[in-house]
């Protein structure tokens, strides 16, 4: 593998970083909102599932 000097490496890194398409502020906010919504929905689903399982086990085992 050929070695490159640090200056050339940094130039290549800068050139590659310029090729990246960054999301707009609006896209970032929408995506963040959707992620938070999915986290909320998942937590409510698992809370409900855990409650049902706990209730079922208490019913089966006769515990209160």
Rosetta blueprint (number, residue, H / E / L):
1 X L
2 X L
3 X L
4 X L
5 X L
6 X H
7 X H
8 X H
9 X H
10 X H
11 X H
12 X H
13 X H
14 X H
15 X H
16 X H
17 X H
18 X H
19 X L
20 X L
21 X L
22 X L
23 X L
24 X L
25 X H
26 X H
27 X H
28 X H
29 X H
30 X H
31 X H
32 X H
33 X H
34 X H
35 X H
36 X H
37 X H
38 X H
39 X H
40 X H
41 X H
42 X H
43 X H
44 X H
45 X H
46 X H
47 X H
48 X H
49 X H
50 X H
51 X H
52 X H
53 X H
54 X H
55 X H
56 X H
57 X H
58 X H
59 X H
60 X H
61 X H
62 X L
63 X L
64 X L
